[in-house]
Amino acid sequence: MADPIERPDHAFPEAQREGLYRAIFERRDVRAQFRSDPIPPEVLARLLEAAHHAPSVGFMQPWDFLLIDDRAVRSRVHAIFERENAKAAEAHSGERGVLYRRLKLEGILESPLNLCITCDRSRGGEHVLGRQSIVEMDLFSTCLAVQNLWLAARAEGIGVGWVSILDQDELAEVLGLPESVYPLAYLCLGYVDEFLDRPELARAGWRQRLPLAERVHGNGWGQAADAPALFEALSARESER
């Protein structure tokens, strides 16, 4: 009998794997727990470097990072949020409307630093490798930079909140963005008093995490996956949490 093929083990040591998964599971969208302590330059450099090492289609790296600590600029952004949030609140009535108006949905003025991660939709020229069929791949790539930064921030004990209730055209005007640059993510960053044990919207009763096993399909939408061992493992992990 032939000797079994030896394959290189490229997995991280167990402690490092657990650290990565911890960052994933304990990452939170922070709105209300910010402290005023500034982020040290060397820590911020690590976060930006992590974001800059995100994968991107055609290696186009369409992102830029706008550091916003000027109170006047942040006040203008906050005014945009206030107007857009008032509009959004009108979509919810009854108990849902009352709950919506109680939610804290941004930390623009409370956090020590705001960061806008942009996507330059012209970067790489007209024909970017891998983008010919799906032109939005530059936006998707920039989202990966956001996620890299978010997970690195959690590992550093820094909270991040994504403010999505903004008019992007107005935001672009406030930040003086060129026409080809899209303000993809407006983030609030800072050390926090605590990381909540559950996502804030789940704690507030707005929505709960969907069961993962119900989101897994096999070979086509709505078809059951023939993977009993996988579903057993998913069930075991869910019961541990």
Summary of the structure (lengths in Angstrom):
residues: 241
radius of gyration: 20.9
end to end distance: 43.9
largest distance: 74.6
contacts: 638
relative contact order: 0.18
helix: 44%
strand: 14%
